[in-house]
Amino acid sequence: MRHFGHIAPQVRERLFHREPCAFTADSPPQLLAAALGATLYSPATRPHLADDILKQAGRGVISMVVCLEDSIDDAEVVGAEENLVRQFRDLAHRPDARPPLLFVRVRRPEQISDLVRRLGPAVRLLSGFVLPKFTEERGIPFLESLAAAETATGRRLFAMPVLESPQLLYLESRAETLAGIARTVDKYRERVLALRLGVTDFCSAYGLRRPPHMTAYDVQIVASVIADVVNHLGRADGTGFIVTGPVWEYFRVQERMFKPQLRQSPFLQVRAEELRRALIEHDIDGLLREIELDRANGLLGKTCIHPSHVLPVHALSVVSHEEYSDAQDILRPERDGGGVLRSAYTNKMNEVKPHRAWAERTLRRAEVFGVAREDVGFVELLSAGLRV
């Protein structure tokens, strides 16, 4: 699999200075964590789940979570588990199936070993589990169950803890809760692929819900938690983890709404202002701003609950030619001693030592999302995906 792999090779060649790399579910964890992109959630109750998974993979989805937790009613859990096992077995028997990275969001630690046992050979499709409301106390049983499932199957299984508990939100318990989470994920570091933020639960604790024209960063009580999580768990000194962006819960936008604008313009000559007006009109402008703020605040990837969000997340994750040029200049071997140099774009100064961690992170993103050509931007990347 690869990002933008659903686009024809000749189109990718016209879009990218450096194309996204190919990878598999067995690739190194550091690469997979960076490549998660827009992780699409789907309730485990969907009657045609196997077909839905392949359909979304064909549209560019790289990672999906099949949810047994908050997205389904408590009374549906038993039926949802049965459906999940049945659908995974169906998928495993399709010889030409190319699913994305698949994770299951569970409610209880014992569900992990139970589902792995029931899946049988179909467990080969599973990349891991999403662990809800993660704290030190709640998280250890989940991770112990995951380790036991790995031993039983002989298959590498990752954890993606969701940081969304009230103890993490409340000021009086935040520092202690963060320290406990840090101890736990560090102990199980080889199994923790990425950390996810559950902003909807944070808002729920105060009866809040951000409107579509506002981002998570406009809700100050939420923004303060994101800052503290990145501060403690997202450091670039080798001790941190990839932290993914919060869910965007509005999805009034549909791909078909953009089709008229795209049909009126030839490839790579989309009328950018016209498409941007359509994005604003259909409430996706807030999503675009939040994705930019995610990256500015040290987050990579995003939780998504609607397919229409996937392409914008991926298009804004592509490294620009300017970013790539600056990162390469900073990391040249002859720059190891530090210093300051003018950007090749002659619009900024690159300080080698302070910007080194940024440059390394940028090249990691470039590997999985690619580098756009000098004259290619978000609109061209989005329109190319929508034309498929």
N, C-alpha and C positions, 0 to 999 in steps of 0.2 A: 504494500500500500504506500501511497504518497499523497501529500496535500496537492490539490488541483490535478490529481491523477485522472479524474473524470473528464477532464478537458482534453481535446485532441492534441497530440504531440506538436503539430505544426502551430497550433494556437499558443501552447505553452512557450514554444520557442520565440514567438513574437512578444510575449509578455515578460519573460524572465531573462535577466542578465546571467543569473545562476539559478537553475531549476531546483525545486525541493528534492531532497534525497528520498530514495526508496528505503523502506524498513519493514520489519515483520513484528509479530507479537513477541518474538524471541530476541529482539534487538536489545542493546544495553539499556538499563533503566534510565540513565541520564538522558538518552535520546528520546525514549518513549515519553518521559515526563514532559519534555519540551514540546513534543509533537501532539499532545492530547488535543489541543485546539478547542473548538466548540464541542463540549461533551454534551450530547443530546440525551435527555432523560425520557424514558417511556414507561408507563405503568405496565406491570407484569400481567395485567388482566387483558391486554389487547388480544382479540381472538385470532388475528393474523400476524402475530408478533414476528415470526420468522420472515415472512414476506416484507414486513415493514422494515426490518433490520437491513435486508438486502437492498430494498428500495433506497433507503437513506445512504447506504454505502455507495450506491451508484450515483448519488448526488453530491458526494464529497465529504460525507461524515466519516471521521477517523475514529472517534471513540463514542460509545453509547453506554448508558447505565439503565438497566432494567430494574425498576423500582418496586420493592415490596414494603416500603415504609409509608411516608406521608401522602404519597400520590394515590393510595388506595384506602378504602374503608377498612376498619378493623375486622369487619365480618367477612371481608373478601380474601383474607390472607391465605387460607387453606386452598381455595380455588385458584388463587394467583400463583401459588407455588406449583400446583399441579400443571397449570398452563405453561409456566416457565419451563419446567422439565420437559413437557411434551414438545414445546416449540424448539427448544435447543436440540432435542433428539432429532426432530424433523430437519433442522438446519444441518446437523452433522451428517445426515444421509444424502445431502445434495452434493454431488461430486464437484460441481463447478462453482459452489458458493464461495464468495470472497467477503466474509463479514468484517466489520471494523473491530477494533479493540472492544471487548465486551466485559462489563462489570455488572455485579448485582448489588443493589442496595438492600441490606438486610435490616431487620429490627432487633434481633437477638443473636448472641454469639453462637448458640446451638444450631441456628439455621445454616451456618456455614458448613459444618460437617454433614448435616442432614442433606443439604442440597448437593454437595459434592458426591455423596454416596448415591443419591437418586439419579444424578446425571450420568453416572457410569462413564463410558467412553466419550460422551458428548462434553465432558469437562475440558477437553482439549480446546474448546472454543472460548473458554473463560480465561480472562486475564486477571481477574481479582474481584475484590469486594469493596463497596463503599460503606464506611462505618459511621452511623449517625450519632449526633450529639456527643462528640468525642471529648472525653476528659481522661485524666490518668486512671481514675477509679473505674470508669465505664470502658475505657479503651483496652486495658490489659486483657480482660477475658476475650474480647474480640480478636486481638492479635494472637493470643495463645491458641484459639480455635483455628485461626488461619494457618499458623505454623503446623498444627496437627493435620490439617487438610493437605498441606504441601507434602508432608511426610507420607500420608496415606496414598496420595496419587502420584507422587514423584514429579509433579508439575509445579513450576514456579507460579505462585499466585501473589499478586500485589494487594496492598491495602491503600485506600484513599480515605483517610479520616475526614469527617466534616466537622468543622469548628463552628458550633452554633448553640452551645449550651448557655443558659442564663448566667451560670457561674463565670463564664468568660466575658459576658457583657457587663455584669455589675462591677462597679469600680472597686468595691471593698474586697472582692474575691478574684479580680482579674489577674493580678500579678502572681498569686499562688497557683491559680488554675493554669496560666501560661507556663509556669515553671514545671508543673506536673506533666503537662502535655509534652513539653520539650524533653523531659527525662524519658518519657515513654517512647516517643517516636525515635529518639536517638538510640535507645536500646534495640529497637526493631528496625533500624535504619534501612537494612537491605531489603525489607519488605514494604516500606512506605514509599509509594511512587510519587505522590503529590498530596498536598493539603488543600481541602476545599472549604470555602467560606459559605456559611448558611445565613445570609443576610435577612431572609424572610423571617426566620425565627427570632433574630435580633429585634426586628421591627415589631414582631408580635408581642414581645415582652412589654412594650410601651404603647400598644394599640396604634402603631404607626403603619402607614403604607405610602411609599413615595409615589407621586403622580408621574405620568409618562414623560413630562418635560424636565424631570429632575433625575439626577443620578444618585447612587448610593453615597457618593462623597458630599452631596448637599445635605444629607441627614447627618448632622454632626455626631450624634451618639453612635451611629454606625461607623462613620469615618474614623472615629477615635479607636474603635476596636480593630479595624483593618490596619491602621497605622501600628498599633501595638503588636499585632500578629506578625506583620512583616518585620518589625523591629526585632522581635525575639526569634522568629522562626524562618525568616526569609533572607538572612544575611548572605553576602557574596564572598564570605571568607572560607567556604568549604564546609561550614557547619549547618548551613541553611537548607531548606527544601523549596521546591517550586510551590508557590501558593497560587491557586487559580481564582479568577474573578467571580463575583457573585452573580446570581441568576438575574436575568432581565425578564420580567413576568408579563410584559405586554406583547401581544402578537396580532394586532388588528391588521398589520401589513401582510399582504399575500404577494407571492412572486408575480402573479398575473397582473398586478397593478402596475408593474414596471414595464410589461411587455410593449405597450404602445410607444413609450419613449425609446425603447431599444430598437424597435422595428424601424423607426424613423431615421436612425443614424447608422452609418456603416461602422464596422469593427474598428476600435481604437479611435473613433471620431464621435463618440457619444456626446451629446450636448450636456456637459457636466452640470450646468446650472439647472437645467430642466430636470435631470434625474435627482439632483439634490432637493429641489422643491417637492418632488414626489416623496422622497424619503421623509422630509419634515412633515408633509401633509399626513402621512400614514404612521406618525408617532415613532419612527425609527431613529429620528435625529438624536433623541435621548440615549438610545442604545449606542450610537456611534461615539457620542461624547464620553459615555461611561467606559467603552473599550479603550479609548485613548487615555483616560484617567487611570484605568487598571494598569496599563503598561507604565505610565509615569510614576505610579506608586509601587512598582515592583512586582506586579501580578502578571501571570502568563496563562493564557487559556481562559475559558469561561464556561460556567454552567448554563445550559440552554434548555428550555422546555418547549421550543417550537422550531421546526425545521427552517423557517424563514430567517432565523438569527444566525445560522451556521455560516453562510457566505460572508456576511459583513464581518463576523469575528475573524474568519480566515483571511479575508482581503486586507483587513487592517493589521494582521500579524505579519504580512510579508515585509521584509526589510527593504527600505528604499535604497536606491543606488547611492544616495548621499550618505546615509547611515553606514552602509557597507564600506564606502570609500574611507570614511573617517575611522571606522574600526580597524580596517587593514593598516592604515597609516600608523595608528597608535601602537599596534602589536608587531610592527616590524622589528626583527632582532636587533637592528642597530639602535632602536629606541629604548633598549632595556635600562639604560642609565637615567631615563626620564627626560625632562625638558618640555618645551612648548613649541608647537608648530602650527602654521596656518593651514586650515582645511583646504583641500584641493578645490572645494567649492568657493573658496575665498570669502566665506561669510561668518567664520567663527575661528576661535583658537582652540586647539586640542592640547590639553595638558596630559602628558603621557601617563604619569603615575596616578593622578586622581581619576582618570577616565579609563584605566586599564580594565577594571571589573565590568564597566559598562560595555566596553569593546568585546570582551570575552563573551558576555551574555548575548550581545548582538550577533556575533558570529554563530553562536549555538542556535539562535532563532533563525538565522539565515540558512543554516544547514537543513532545517526541517520545513521551513515555510518558503524558502527561496529568496532571491534578490530581484526586485523589479528592474526592468530596463530604465534608463535615465528619463525617458519620456512617458513612462507608464505609472499611473497612480491608482488610487482606490477605485475610482469610477470605472476604469478599464478592467480592473481585476474583477469587480463585482459584475459588470455587464457580461464578461466572458463566461462567468459561472452561470448566470441566469439564462444564457443562450443555449445551454446544454439541454 
